[in-house]
Amino acid sequence: MWDCGYCPNYCGDGICDYPEFCTTCLPDCGVCAWCGDGECGPYERCVTCPDDCGSCPDVCGDHVCGLTEHCSTCPADCSTCGDVCGDSVCGPRESCRDCTADCGSCPAVCGDGTCAPTENCTRCPADCPCP
């Protein structure tokens, strides 16, 4: 094995070894893949080279609030939305007075200034004056 001395690497021996590189020895090292060359090479990924490989799909739970994620669809990445009227959840800061869509109609309360169908002038003269 060592009888003949050291054999230097040469282009065309089928081994891509120093000092060979894709730019200096295409037969042994193959075509270079660079981010931005328009092709998603074997060592490129959407995270490392979105120019060639495209953008990564949004994944809820990856700690990145992606373009298709929202606080209502992925609070793990986009934090909580807080109370949003119309989201079908009566949140702690919503009430029947400010968000009937989520909390429903308020029950009739004597003295609220509205004569509700369940009130009349004898039960609640403050809201329903007698004629």
Backbone atoms as SQL, in Angstrom:
CREATE TABLE atoms (id INTEGER PRIMARY KEY, chain TEXT, resi INTEGER, resn TEXT, atom TEXT, x REAL, y REAL, z REAL);
INSERT INTO atoms VALUES
  (1, 'A', 1, 'MET', 'N', 0.818, -1.175, 0.000),
  (2, 'A', 1, 'MET', 'CA', 0.000, 0.000, 0.000),
  (3, 'A', 1, 'MET', 'C', 0.865, 1.243, 0.000),
  (4, 'A', 2, 'TRP', 'N', 1.891, 1.304, 0.769),
  (5, 'A', 2, 'TRP', 'CA', 2.759, 2.479, 0.806),
  (6, 'A', 2, 'TRP', 'C', 4.030, 2.269, -0.033),
  (7, 'A', 3, 'ASP', 'N', 4.068, 1.193, -0.758),
  (8, 'A', 3, 'ASP', 'CA', 5.259, 0.882, -1.536),
  (9, 'A', 3, 'ASP', 'C', 5.537, 1.889, -2.635),
  (10, 'A', 4, 'CYS', 'N', 4.511, 2.431, -3.195),
  (11, 'A', 4, 'CYS', 'CA', 4.692, 3.340, -4.321),
  (12, 'A', 4, 'CYS', 'C', 4.722, 4.799, -3.899),
  (13, 'A', 5, 'GLY', 'N', 4.488, 5.101, -2.650),
  (14, 'A', 5, 'GLY', 'CA', 4.462, 6.486, -2.196),
  (15, 'A', 5, 'GLY', 'C', 3.042, 7.048, -2.223),
  (16, 'A', 6, 'TYR', 'N', 2.946, 8.299, -1.945),
  (17, 'A', 6, 'TYR', 'CA', 1.649, 8.971, -1.853),
  (18, 'A', 6, 'TYR', 'C', 1.146, 9.308, -3.247),
  (19, 'A', 7, 'CYS', 'N', -0.112, 8.973, -3.519),
  (20, 'A', 7, 'CYS', 'CA', -0.739, 9.320, -4.800),
  (21, 'A', 7, 'CYS', 'C', -1.611, 10.546, -4.589),
  (22, 'A', 8, 'PRO', 'N', -1.327, 11.640, -5.258),
  (23, 'A', 8, 'PRO', 'CA', -2.146, 12.838, -5.080),
  (24, 'A', 8, 'PRO', 'C', -3.521, 12.653, -5.708),
  (25, 'A', 9, 'ASN', 'N', -4.491, 13.399, -5.172),
  (26, 'A', 9, 'ASN', 'CA', -5.837, 13.386, -5.741),
  (27, 'A', 9, 'ASN', 'C', -5.783, 14.076, -7.096),
  (28, 'A', 10, 'TYR', 'N', -6.548, 13.567, -8.023),
  (29, 'A', 10, 'TYR', 'CA', -6.598, 14.206, -9.334),
  (30, 'A', 10, 'TYR', 'C', -8.030, 14.172, -9.853),
  (31, 'A', 11, 'CYS', 'N', -8.353, 15.139, -10.649),
  (32, 'A', 11, 'CYS', 'CA', -9.692, 15.245, -11.227),
  (33, 'A', 11, 'CYS', 'C', -9.885, 14.088, -12.206),
  (34, 'A', 12, 'GLY', 'N', -10.963, 13.354, -11.984),
  (35, 'A', 12, 'GLY', 'CA', -11.268, 12.219, -12.833),
  (36, 'A', 12, 'GLY', 'C', -11.064, 10.889, -12.144),
  (37, 'A', 13, 'ASP', 'N', -10.627, 10.908, -10.874),
  (38, 'A', 13, 'ASP', 'CA', -10.428, 9.647, -10.154),
  (39, 'A', 13, 'ASP', 'C', -11.705, 9.135, -9.499),
  (40, 'A', 14, 'GLY', 'N', -12.806, 9.893, -9.636),
  (41, 'A', 14, 'GLY', 'CA', -14.085, 9.459, -9.089),
  (42, 'A', 14, 'GLY', 'C', -14.299, 9.826, -7.639),
  (43, 'A', 15, 'ILE', 'N', -13.355, 10.550, -7.046),
  (44, 'A', 15, 'ILE', 'CA', -13.455, 10.952, -5.647),
  (45, 'A', 15, 'ILE', 'C', -13.348, 12.470, -5.564),
  (46, 'A', 16, 'CYS', 'N', -14.326, 13.091, -4.970),
  (47, 'A', 16, 'CYS', 'CA', -14.292, 14.545, -4.778),
  (48, 'A', 16, 'CYS', 'C', -13.573, 14.806, -3.457),
  (49, 'A', 17, 'ASP', 'N', -12.289, 15.072, -3.554),
  (50, 'A', 17, 'ASP', 'CA', -11.453, 15.236, -2.368),
  (51, 'A', 17, 'ASP', 'C', -10.586, 16.471, -2.548),
  (52, 'A', 18, 'TYR', 'N', -10.125, 17.056, -1.453),
  (53, 'A', 18, 'TYR', 'CA', -9.323, 18.271, -1.506),
  (54, 'A', 18, 'TYR', 'C', -8.136, 18.078, -2.433),
  (55, 'A', 19, 'PRO', 'N', -7.836, 18.964, -3.271),
  (56, 'A', 19, 'PRO', 'CA', -8.320, 20.327, -3.458),
  (57, 'A', 19, 'PRO', 'C', -9.441, 20.432, -4.482),
  (58, 'A', 20, 'GLU', 'N', -10.063, 19.313, -4.832),
  (59, 'A', 20, 'GLU', 'CA', -11.141, 19.344, -5.818),
  (60, 'A', 20, 'GLU', 'C', -12.403, 19.958, -5.214),
  (61, 'A', 21, 'PHE', 'N', -13.181, 20.600, -6.061),
  (62, 'A', 21, 'PHE', 'CA', -14.430, 21.229, -5.655),
  (63, 'A', 21, 'PHE', 'C', -15.321, 21.258, -6.883),
  (64, 'A', 22, 'CYS', 'N', -16.601, 21.520, -6.703),
  (65, 'A', 22, 'CYS', 'CA', -17.524, 21.501, -7.838),
  (66, 'A', 22, 'CYS', 'C', -17.146, 22.500, -8.934),
  (67, 'A', 23, 'THR', 'N', -16.457, 23.562, -8.577),
  (68, 'A', 23, 'THR', 'CA', -16.052, 24.542, -9.588),
  (69, 'A', 23, 'THR', 'C', -14.745, 24.161, -10.277),
  (70, 'A', 24, 'THR', 'N', -13.965, 23.257, -9.667),
  (71, 'A', 24, 'THR', 'CA', -12.675, 22.887, -10.255),
  (72, 'A', 24, 'THR', 'C', -12.657, 21.490, -10.855),
  (73, 'A', 25, 'CYS', 'N', -13.605, 20.616, -10.447),
  (74, 'A', 25, 'CYS', 'CA', -13.603, 19.241, -10.958),
  (75, 'A', 25, 'CYS', 'C', -15.035, 18.715, -11.059),
  (76, 'A', 26, 'LEU', 'N', -15.685, 19.067, -12.122),
  (77, 'A', 26, 'LEU', 'CA', -17.072, 18.661, -12.348),
  (78, 'A', 26, 'LEU', 'C', -17.232, 17.139, -12.396),
  (79, 'A', 27, 'PRO', 'N', -16.332, 16.377, -13.029),
  (80, 'A', 27, 'PRO', 'CA', -16.519, 14.918, -13.090),
  (81, 'A', 27, 'PRO', 'C', -16.569, 14.248, -11.711),
  (82, 'A', 28, 'ASP', 'N', -15.774, 14.715, -10.764),
  (83, 'A', 28, 'ASP', 'CA', -15.734, 14.075, -9.452),
  (84, 'A', 28, 'ASP', 'C', -16.715, 14.703, -8.460),
  (85, 'A', 29, 'CYS', 'N', -16.917, 16.009, -8.535),
  (86, 'A', 29, 'CYS', 'CA', -17.698, 16.716, -7.506),
  (87, 'A', 29, 'CYS', 'C', -19.097, 17.106, -7.958),
  (88, 'A', 30, 'GLY', 'N', -19.378, 17.023, -9.232),
  (89, 'A', 30, 'GLY', 'CA', -20.712, 17.350, -9.714),
  (90, 'A', 30, 'GLY', 'C', -20.948, 18.851, -9.808),
  (91, 'A', 31, 'VAL', 'N', -22.166, 19.192, -10.168),
  (92, 'A', 31, 'VAL', 'CA', -22.554, 20.584, -10.362),
  (93, 'A', 31, 'VAL', 'C', -22.752, 21.255, -9.008),
  (94, 'A', 32, 'CYS', 'N', -22.275, 22.466, -8.902),
  (95, 'A', 32, 'CYS', 'CA', -22.437, 23.232, -7.656),
  (96, 'A', 32, 'CYS', 'C', -23.884, 23.653, -7.473),
  (97, 'A', 33, 'ALA', 'N', -24.343, 23.603, -6.264),
  (98, 'A', 33, 'ALA', 'CA', -25.691, 24.081, -5.930),
  (99, 'A', 33, 'ALA', 'C', -25.528, 25.255, -4.971),
  (100, 'A', 34, 'TRP', 'N', -25.942, 26.412, -5.400),
  (101, 'A', 34, 'TRP', 'CA', -25.830, 27.622, -4.597),
  (102, 'A', 34, 'TRP', 'C', -27.212, 28.214, -4.379),
  (103, 'A', 35, 'CYS', 'N', -27.423, 28.726, -3.211),
  (104, 'A', 35, 'CYS', 'CA', -28.691, 29.396, -2.941),
  (105, 'A', 35, 'CYS', 'C', -28.801, 30.599, -3.875),
  (106, 'A', 36, 'GLY', 'N', -29.868, 30.627, -4.622),
  (107, 'A', 36, 'GLY', 'CA', -30.089, 31.715, -5.571),
  (108, 'A', 36, 'GLY', 'C', -29.817, 31.310, -6.998),
  (109, 'A', 37, 'ASP', 'N', -29.463, 30.020, -7.213),
  (110, 'A', 37, 'ASP', 'CA', -29.180, 29.594, -8.582),
  (111, 'A', 37, 'ASP', 'C', -30.437, 29.123, -9.319),
  (112, 'A', 38, 'GLY', 'N', -31.583, 29.169, -8.638),
  (113, 'A', 38, 'GLY', 'CA', -32.840, 28.804, -9.282),
  (114, 'A', 38, 'GLY', 'C', -33.224, 27.347, -9.125),
  (115, 'A', 39, 'GLU', 'N', -32.360, 26.538, -8.542),
  (116, 'A', 39, 'GLU', 'CA', -32.668, 25.128, -8.322),
  (117, 'A', 39, 'GLU', 'C', -32.526, 24.797, -6.840),
  (118, 'A', 40, 'CYS', 'N', -33.462, 24.012, -6.319),
  (119, 'A', 40, 'CYS', 'CA', -33.394, 23.591, -4.927),
  (120, 'A', 40, 'CYS', 'C', -32.497, 22.371, -4.857),
  (121, 'A', 41, 'GLY', 'N', -31.228, 22.600, -4.494),
  (122, 'A', 41, 'GLY', 'CA', -30.231, 21.538, -4.457),
  (123, 'A', 41, 'GLY', 'C', -30.432, 20.590, -3.283),
  (124, 'A', 42, 'PRO', 'N', -29.660, 19.495, -3.260),
  (125, 'A', 42, 'PRO', 'CA', -29.836, 18.476, -2.228),
  (126, 'A', 42, 'PRO', 'C', -29.547, 18.974, -0.812),
  (127, 'A', 43, 'TYR', 'N', -28.767, 20.014, -0.662),
  (128, 'A', 43, 'TYR', 'CA', -28.451, 20.531, 0.667),
  (129, 'A', 43, 'TYR', 'C', -29.198, 21.817, 0.982),
  (130, 'A', 44, 'GLU', 'N', -30.113, 22.215, 0.107),
  (131, 'A', 44, 'GLU', 'CA', -30.906, 23.423, 0.327),
  (132, 'A', 44, 'GLU', 'C', -32.291, 23.031, 0.831),
  (133, 'A', 45, 'ARG', 'N', -32.845, 23.857, 1.659),
  (134, 'A', 45, 'ARG', 'CA', -34.188, 23.643, 2.206),
  (135, 'A', 45, 'ARG', 'C', -34.935, 24.969, 2.180),
  (136, 'A', 46, 'CYS', 'N', -36.244, 24.920, 2.409),
  (137, 'A', 46, 'CYS', 'CA', -37.037, 26.148, 2.417),
  (138, 'A', 46, 'CYS', 'C', -36.577, 27.110, 3.511),
  (139, 'A', 47, 'VAL', 'N', -36.016, 26.577, 4.583),
  (140, 'A', 47, 'VAL', 'CA', -35.541, 27.423, 5.674),
  (141, 'A', 47, 'VAL', 'C', -34.225, 28.103, 5.298),
  (142, 'A', 48, 'THR', 'N', -33.315, 27.338, 4.685),
  (143, 'A', 48, 'THR', 'CA', -31.999, 27.875, 4.386),
  (144, 'A', 48, 'THR', 'C', -31.926, 28.602, 3.055),
  (145, 'A', 49, 'CYS', 'N', -32.823, 28.272, 2.108),
  (146, 'A', 49, 'CYS', 'CA', -32.785, 28.906, 0.791),
  (147, 'A', 49, 'CYS', 'C', -34.188, 29.031, 0.206),
  (148, 'A', 50, 'PRO', 'N', -35.003, 29.948, 0.728),
  (149, 'A', 50, 'PRO', 'CA', -36.354, 30.099, 0.194),
  (150, 'A', 50, 'PRO', 'C', -36.369, 30.597, -1.249),
  (151, 'A', 51, 'ASP', 'N', -35.298, 31.251, -1.708),
  (152, 'A', 51, 'ASP', 'CA', -35.246, 31.709, -3.095),
  (153, 'A', 51, 'ASP', 'C', -35.330, 30.544, -4.073),
  (154, 'A', 52, 'ASP', 'N', -34.659, 29.446, -3.773),
  (155, 'A', 52, 'ASP', 'CA', -34.651, 28.291, -4.664),
  (156, 'A', 52, 'ASP', 'C', -35.713, 27.256, -4.303),
  (157, 'A', 53, 'CYS', 'N', -35.989, 27.082, -3.007),
  (158, 'A', 53, 'CYS', 'CA', -36.860, 25.999, -2.549),
  (159, 'A', 53, 'CYS', 'C', -38.264, 26.448, -2.194),
  (160, 'A', 54, 'GLY', 'N', -38.534, 27.732, -2.277),
  (161, 'A', 54, 'GLY', 'CA', -39.855, 28.246, -1.921),
  (162, 'A', 54, 'GLY', 'C', -39.974, 28.465, -0.423),
  (163, 'A', 55, 'SER', 'N', -41.020, 29.139, -0.037),
  (164, 'A', 55, 'SER', 'CA', -41.213, 29.422, 1.379),
  (165, 'A', 55, 'SER', 'C', -41.749, 28.182, 2.083),
  (166, 'A', 56, 'CYS', 'N', -41.401, 28.059, 3.329),
  (167, 'A', 56, 'CYS', 'CA', -41.836, 26.915, 4.126),
  (168, 'A', 56, 'CYS', 'C', -43.312, 27.068, 4.474),
  (169, 'A', 57, 'PRO', 'N', -44.031, 25.959, 4.550),
  (170, 'A', 57, 'PRO', 'CA', -45.427, 26.056, 4.970),
  (171, 'A', 57, 'PRO', 'C', -45.500, 26.463, 6.435),
  (172, 'A', 58, 'ASP', 'N', -46.522, 27.225, 6.773),
  (173, 'A', 58, 'ASP', 'CA', -46.713, 27.629, 8.166),
  (174, 'A', 58, 'ASP', 'C', -47.106, 26.415, 8.990),
  (175, 'A', 59, 'VAL', 'N', -46.442, 26.248, 10.118),
  (176, 'A', 59, 'VAL', 'CA', -46.712, 25.124, 11.009),
  (177, 'A', 59, 'VAL', 'C', -47.015, 25.696, 12.387),
  (178, 'A', 60, 'CYS', 'N', -48.220, 25.475, 12.861),
  (179, 'A', 60, 'CYS', 'CA', -48.601, 25.964, 14.181),
  (180, 'A', 60, 'CYS', 'C', -47.792, 25.219, 15.229),
  (181, 'A', 61, 'GLY', 'N', -47.140, 25.978, 16.094),
  (182, 'A', 61, 'GLY', 'CA', -46.336, 25.394, 17.148),
  (183, 'A', 61, 'GLY', 'C', -44.839, 25.512, 16.912),
  (184, 'A', 62, 'ASP', 'N', -44.436, 26.160, 15.799),
  (185, 'A', 62, 'ASP', 'CA', -43.001, 26.287, 15.523),
  (186, 'A', 62, 'ASP', 'C', -42.422, 27.605, 16.036),
  (187, 'A', 63, 'HIS', 'N', -43.189, 28.343, 16.813),
  (188, 'A', 63, 'HIS', 'CA', -42.769, 29.608, 17.432),
  (189, 'A', 63, 'HIS', 'C', -42.552, 30.732, 16.428),
  (190, 'A', 64, 'VAL', 'N', -43.129, 30.589, 15.226),
  (191, 'A', 64, 'VAL', 'CA', -43.057, 31.636, 14.209),
  (192, 'A', 64, 'VAL', 'C', -44.476, 31.906, 13.737),
  (193, 'A', 65, 'CYS', 'N', -44.920, 33.149, 13.858),
  (194, 'A', 65, 'CYS', 'CA', -46.262, 33.504, 13.396),
  (195, 'A', 65, 'CYS', 'C', -46.180, 33.739, 11.889),
  (196, 'A', 66, 'GLY', 'N', -46.535, 32.719, 11.120),
  (197, 'A', 66, 'GLY', 'CA', -46.434, 32.771, 9.660),
  (198, 'A', 66, 'GLY', 'C', -47.525, 33.612, 9.016),
  (199, 'A', 67, 'LEU', 'N', -47.391, 33.788, 7.713),
  (200, 'A', 67, 'LEU', 'CA', -48.324, 34.638, 6.973),
  (201, 'A', 67, 'LEU', 'C', -49.746, 34.092, 6.974),
  (202, 'A', 68, 'THR', 'N', -49.912, 32.766, 7.040),
  (203, 'A', 68, 'THR', 'CA', -51.254, 32.186, 7.028),
  (204, 'A', 68, 'THR', 'C', -51.770, 31.891, 8.433),
  (205, 'A', 69, 'GLU', 'N', -50.979, 32.222, 9.460),
  (206, 'A', 69, 'GLU', 'CA', -51.398, 31.986, 10.842),
  (207, 'A', 69, 'GLU', 'C', -51.953, 33.267, 11.449),
  (208, 'A', 70, 'HIS', 'N', -52.809, 33.102, 12.425),
  (209, 'A', 70, 'HIS', 'CA', -53.441, 34.233, 13.107),
  (210, 'A', 70, 'HIS', 'C', -53.606, 33.850, 14.567),
  (211, 'A', 71, 'CYS', 'N', -53.784, 34.834, 15.413),
  (212, 'A', 71, 'CYS', 'CA', -53.933, 34.549, 16.841),
  (213, 'A', 71, 'CYS', 'C', -55.134, 33.639, 17.116),
  (214, 'A', 72, 'SER', 'N', -56.145, 33.679, 16.251),
  (215, 'A', 72, 'SER', 'CA', -57.304, 32.816, 16.483),
  (216, 'A', 72, 'SER', 'C', -57.073, 31.396, 15.967),
  (217, 'A', 73, 'THR', 'N', -56.211, 31.215, 14.951),
  (218, 'A', 73, 'THR', 'CA', -55.953, 29.880, 14.414),
  (219, 'A', 73, 'THR', 'C', -54.730, 29.221, 15.029),
  (220, 'A', 74, 'CYS', 'N', -53.794, 30.026, 15.539),
  (221, 'A', 74, 'CYS', 'CA', -52.573, 29.472, 16.128),
  (222, 'A', 74, 'CYS', 'C', -52.067, 30.368, 17.253),
  (223, 'A', 75, 'PRO', 'N', -52.722, 30.341, 18.417),
  (224, 'A', 75, 'PRO', 'CA', -52.255, 31.178, 19.523),
  (225, 'A', 75, 'PRO', 'C', -50.876, 30.783, 20.036),
  (226, 'A', 76, 'ALA', 'N', -50.428, 29.557, 19.780),
  (227, 'A', 76, 'ALA', 'CA', -49.097, 29.137, 20.222),
  (228, 'A', 76, 'ALA', 'C', -48.004, 29.964, 19.558),
  (229, 'A', 77, 'ASP', 'N', -48.214, 30.346, 18.300),
  (230, 'A', 77, 'ASP', 'CA', -47.218, 31.129, 17.569),
  (231, 'A', 77, 'ASP', 'C', -47.533, 32.621, 17.545),
  (232, 'A', 78, 'CYS', 'N', -48.805, 32.958, 17.508),
  (233, 'A', 78, 'CYS', 'CA', -49.196, 34.356, 17.295),
  (234, 'A', 78, 'CYS', 'C', -49.781, 35.007, 18.535),
  (235, 'A', 79, 'SER', 'N', -49.661, 34.399, 19.682),
  (236, 'A', 79, 'SER', 'CA', -50.206, 34.847, 20.962),
  (237, 'A', 79, 'SER', 'C', -51.730, 34.899, 20.924),
  (238, 'A', 80, 'THR', 'N', -52.310, 35.160, 22.032),
  (239, 'A', 80, 'THR', 'CA', -53.765, 35.184, 22.095),
  (240, 'A', 80, 'THR', 'C', -54.298, 36.506, 21.576),
  (241, 'A', 81, 'CYS', 'N', -55.476, 36.450, 21.020),
  (242, 'A', 81, 'CYS', 'CA', -56.079, 37.629, 20.405),
  (243, 'A', 81, 'CYS', 'C', -56.726, 38.563, 21.411),
  (244, 'A', 82, 'GLY', 'N', -57.082, 38.057, 22.541),
  (245, 'A', 82, 'GLY', 'CA', -57.880, 38.864, 23.436),
  (246, 'A', 82, 'GLY', 'C', -59.346, 38.689, 23.052),
  (247, 'A', 83, 'ASP', 'N', -60.170, 39.544, 23.548),
  (248, 'A', 83, 'ASP', 'CA', -61.595, 39.439, 23.258),
  (249, 'A', 83, 'ASP', 'C', -61.900, 40.125, 21.935),
  (250, 'A', 84, 'VAL', 'N', -62.484, 39.368, 21.029),
  (251, 'A', 84, 'VAL', 'CA', -62.849, 39.881, 19.717),
  (252, 'A', 84, 'VAL', 'C', -64.335, 39.625, 19.520),
  (253, 'A', 85, 'CYS', 'N', -65.102, 40.681, 19.421),
  (254, 'A', 85, 'CYS', 'CA', -66.543, 40.530, 19.218),
  (255, 'A', 85, 'CYS', 'C', -66.801, 39.903, 17.856),
  (256, 'A', 86, 'GLY', 'N', -67.583, 38.847, 17.851),
  (257, 'A', 86, 'GLY', 'CA', -67.917, 38.158, 16.619),
  (258, 'A', 86, 'GLY', 'C', -67.163, 36.860, 16.422),
  (259, 'A', 87, 'ASP', 'N', -66.333, 36.446, 17.402),
  (260, 'A', 87, 'ASP', 'CA', -65.584, 35.202, 17.263),
  (261, 'A', 87, 'ASP', 'C', -66.291, 34.007, 17.908),
  (262, 'A', 88, 'SER', 'N', -67.549, 34.193, 18.293),
  (263, 'A', 88, 'SER', 'CA', -68.390, 33.147, 18.898),
  (264, 'A', 88, 'SER', 'C', -67.951, 32.729, 20.291),
  (265, 'A', 89, 'VAL', 'N', -67.097, 33.528, 20.934),
  (266, 'A', 89, 'VAL', 'CA', -66.663, 33.255, 22.303),
  (267, 'A', 89, 'VAL', 'C', -66.919, 34.505, 23.133),
  (268, 'A', 90, 'CYS', 'N', -67.717, 34.364, 24.184),
  (269, 'A', 90, 'CYS', 'CA', -67.976, 35.497, 25.074),
  (270, 'A', 90, 'CYS', 'C', -66.804, 35.567, 26.053),
  (271, 'A', 91, 'GLY', 'N', -65.832, 36.411, 25.727),
  (272, 'A', 91, 'GLY', 'CA', -64.616, 36.527, 26.522),
  (273, 'A', 91, 'GLY', 'C', -64.828, 37.282, 27.813),
  (274, 'A', 92, 'PRO', 'N', -63.825, 37.269, 28.682),
  (275, 'A', 92, 'PRO', 'CA', -63.953, 37.906, 29.990),
  (276, 'A', 92, 'PRO', 'C', -64.148, 39.420, 29.924),
  (277, 'A', 93, 'ARG', 'N', -63.727, 40.053, 28.847),
  (278, 'A', 93, 'ARG', 'CA', -63.909, 41.504, 28.722),
  (279, 'A', 93, 'ARG', 'C', -65.065, 41.865, 27.809),
  (280, 'A', 94, 'GLU', 'N', -65.897, 40.888, 27.431),
  (281, 'A', 94, 'GLU', 'CA', -67.083, 41.129, 26.610),
  (282, 'A', 94, 'GLU', 'C', -68.321, 40.941, 27.476),
  (283, 'A', 95, 'SER', 'N', -69.395, 41.583, 27.075),
  (284, 'A', 95, 'SER', 'CA', -70.648, 41.416, 27.800),
  (285, 'A', 95, 'SER', 'C', -71.799, 41.521, 26.806),
  (286, 'A', 96, 'CYS', 'N', -73.009, 41.252, 27.308),
  (287, 'A', 96, 'CYS', 'CA', -74.188, 41.353, 26.462),
  (288, 'A', 96, 'CYS', 'C', -74.439, 42.803, 26.028),
  (289, 'A', 97, 'ARG', 'N', -73.892, 43.763, 26.767),
  (290, 'A', 97, 'ARG', 'CA', -74.082, 45.171, 26.406),
  (291, 'A', 97, 'ARG', 'C', -73.211, 45.599, 25.230),
  (292, 'A', 98, 'ASP', 'N', -71.986, 45.041, 25.131),
  (293, 'A', 98, 'ASP', 'CA', -71.106, 45.489, 24.057),
  (294, 'A', 98, 'ASP', 'C', -70.872, 44.450, 22.960),
  (295, 'A', 99, 'CYS', 'N', -71.344, 43.198, 23.152),
  (296, 'A', 99, 'CYS', 'CA', -71.147, 42.184, 22.120),
  (297, 'A', 99, 'CYS', 'C', -72.246, 41.127, 22.177),
  (298, 'A', 100, 'THR', 'N', -73.396, 41.451, 21.629),
  (299, 'A', 100, 'THR', 'CA', -74.501, 40.481, 21.614),
  (300, 'A', 100, 'THR', 'C', -74.188, 39.304, 20.693),
  (301, 'A', 101, 'ALA', 'N', -73.312, 39.488, 19.707),
  (302, 'A', 101, 'ALA', 'CA', -72.963, 38.391, 18.798),
  (303, 'A', 101, 'ALA', 'C', -72.327, 37.225, 19.556),
  (304, 'A', 102, 'ASP', 'N', -71.527, 37.517, 20.568),
  (305, 'A', 102, 'ASP', 'CA', -70.858, 36.461, 21.325),
  (306, 'A', 102, 'ASP', 'C', -71.571, 36.128, 22.635),
  (307, 'A', 103, 'CYS', 'N', -72.134, 37.119, 23.286),
  (308, 'A', 103, 'CYS', 'CA', -72.677, 36.938, 24.637),
  (309, 'A', 103, 'CYS', 'C', -74.197, 36.872, 24.686),
  (310, 'A', 104, 'GLY', 'N', -74.849, 37.092, 23.582),
  (311, 'A', 104, 'GLY', 'CA', -76.307, 37.053, 23.554),
  (312, 'A', 104, 'GLY', 'C', -76.917, 38.353, 24.051),
  (313, 'A', 105, 'SER', 'N', -78.235, 38.385, 24.075),
  (314, 'A', 105, 'SER', 'CA', -78.959, 39.570, 24.540),
  (315, 'A', 105, 'SER', 'C', -78.926, 39.649, 26.053),
  (316, 'A', 106, 'CYS', 'N', -78.907, 40.848, 26.530),
  (317, 'A', 106, 'CYS', 'CA', -78.917, 41.055, 27.977),
  (318, 'A', 106, 'CYS', 'C', -80.315, 40.807, 28.525),
  (319, 'A', 107, 'PRO', 'N', -80.409, 40.241, 29.715),
  (320, 'A', 107, 'PRO', 'CA', -81.723, 40.082, 30.339),
  (321, 'A', 107, 'PRO', 'C', -82.258, 41.465, 30.741),
  (322, 'A', 108, 'ALA', 'N', -83.565, 41.540, 30.793),
  (323, 'A', 108, 'ALA', 'CA', -84.184, 42.811, 31.169),
  (324, 'A', 108, 'ALA', 'C', -83.840, 43.151, 32.617),
  (325, 'A', 109, 'VAL', 'N', -83.419, 44.399, 32.838),
  (326, 'A', 109, 'VAL', 'CA', -83.078, 44.881, 34.167),
  (327, 'A', 109, 'VAL', 'C', -83.827, 46.179, 34.382),
  (328, 'A', 110, 'CYS', 'N', -84.623, 46.203, 35.418),
  (329, 'A', 110, 'CYS', 'CA', -85.381, 47.414, 35.712),
  (330, 'A', 110, 'CYS', 'C', -84.421, 48.539, 36.055),
  (331, 'A', 111, 'GLY', 'N', -84.567, 49.654, 35.390),
  (332, 'A', 111, 'GLY', 'CA', -83.724, 50.807, 35.635),
  (333, 'A', 111, 'GLY', 'C', -82.642, 50.996, 34.585),
  (334, 'A', 112, 'ASP', 'N', -82.631, 50.130, 33.548),
  (335, 'A', 112, 'ASP', 'CA', -81.600, 50.282, 32.524),
  (336, 'A', 112, 'ASP', 'C', -82.001, 51.254, 31.411),
  (337, 'A', 113, 'GLY', 'N', -83.206, 51.826, 31.513),
  (338, 'A', 113, 'GLY', 'CA', -83.647, 52.824, 30.539),
  (339, 'A', 113, 'GLY', 'C', -84.348, 52.238, 29.334),
  (340, 'A', 114, 'THR', 'N', -84.517, 50.921, 29.291),
  (341, 'A', 114, 'THR', 'CA', -85.192, 50.277, 28.170),
  (342, 'A', 114, 'THR', 'C', -86.375, 49.484, 28.694),
  (343, 'A', 115, 'CYS', 'N', -87.535, 49.728, 28.099),
  (344, 'A', 115, 'CYS', 'CA', -88.733, 48.990, 28.481),
  (345, 'A', 115, 'CYS', 'C', -88.763, 47.691, 27.693),
  (346, 'A', 116, 'ALA', 'N', -88.282, 46.616, 28.336),
  (347, 'A', 116, 'ALA', 'CA', -88.194, 45.310, 27.692),
  (348, 'A', 116, 'ALA', 'C', -89.556, 44.642, 27.660),
  (349, 'A', 117, 'PRO', 'N', -89.738, 43.653, 26.784),
  (350, 'A', 117, 'PRO', 'CA', -91.027, 42.962, 26.701),
  (351, 'A', 117, 'PRO', 'C', -91.448, 42.290, 28.008),
  (352, 'A', 118, 'THR', 'N', -90.509, 41.939, 28.859),
  (353, 'A', 118, 'THR', 'CA', -90.858, 41.302, 30.134),
  (354, 'A', 118, 'THR', 'C', -91.156, 42.332, 31.219),
  (355, 'A', 119, 'GLU', 'N', -90.982, 43.631, 30.944),
  (356, 'A', 119, 'GLU', 'CA', -91.263, 44.691, 31.920),
  (357, 'A', 119, 'GLU', 'C', -92.573, 45.387, 31.554),
  (358, 'A', 120, 'ASN', 'N', -93.170, 45.989, 32.572),
  (359, 'A', 120, 'ASN', 'CA', -94.361, 46.813, 32.324),
  (360, 'A', 120, 'ASN', 'C', -94.360, 47.959, 33.319),
  (361, 'A', 121, 'CYS', 'N', -95.384, 48.828, 33.266),
  (362, 'A', 121, 'CYS', 'CA', -95.384, 50.027, 34.088),
  (363, 'A', 121, 'CYS', 'C', -95.562, 49.723, 35.578),
  (364, 'A', 122, 'THR', 'N', -96.144, 48.588, 35.911),
  (365, 'A', 122, 'THR', 'CA', -96.297, 48.288, 37.333),
  (366, 'A', 122, 'THR', 'C', -95.054, 47.590, 37.897),
  (367, 'A', 123, 'ARG', 'N', -94.404, 46.752, 37.113),
  (368, 'A', 123, 'ARG', 'CA', -93.198, 46.067, 37.586),
  (369, 'A', 123, 'ARG', 'C', -91.963, 46.959, 37.501),
  (370, 'A', 124, 'CYS', 'N', -91.923, 47.870, 36.532),
  (371, 'A', 124, 'CYS', 'CA', -90.744, 48.715, 36.358),
  (372, 'A', 124, 'CYS', 'C', -91.169, 50.080, 35.813),
  (373, 'A', 125, 'PRO', 'N', -91.700, 50.934, 36.665),
  (374, 'A', 125, 'PRO', 'CA', -92.135, 52.242, 36.186),
  (375, 'A', 125, 'PRO', 'C', -90.974, 53.143, 35.725),
  (376, 'A', 126, 'ALA', 'N', -89.741, 52.826, 36.171),
  (377, 'A', 126, 'ALA', 'CA', -88.590, 53.630, 35.738),
  (378, 'A', 126, 'ALA', 'C', -88.326, 53.466, 34.244),
  (379, 'A', 127, 'ASP', 'N', -88.559, 52.273, 33.716),
  (380, 'A', 127, 'ASP', 'CA', -88.318, 52.027, 32.296),
  (381, 'A', 127, 'ASP', 'C', -89.595, 52.094, 31.471),
  (382, 'A', 128, 'CYS', 'N', -90.737, 51.754, 32.090),
  (383, 'A', 128, 'CYS', 'CA', -91.992, 51.696, 31.354),
  (384, 'A', 128, 'CYS', 'C', -93.027, 52.564, 32.063),
  (385, 'A', 129, 'PRO', 'N', -93.059, 53.860, 31.802),
  (386, 'A', 129, 'PRO', 'CA', -94.029, 54.729, 32.481),
  (387, 'A', 129, 'PRO', 'C', -95.460, 54.322, 32.135),
  (388, 'A', 130, 'CYS', 'N', -96.326, 54.394, 33.131),
  (389, 'A', 130, 'CYS', 'CA', -97.737, 54.067, 32.918),
  (390, 'A', 130, 'CYS', 'C', -98.419, 55.221, 32.174),
  (391, 'A', 131, 'PRO', 'N', -99.310, 54.918, 31.255),
  (392, 'A', 131, 'PRO', 'CA', -99.996, 55.978, 30.484),
  (393, 'A', 131, 'PRO', 'C', -100.945, 56.809, 31.292);
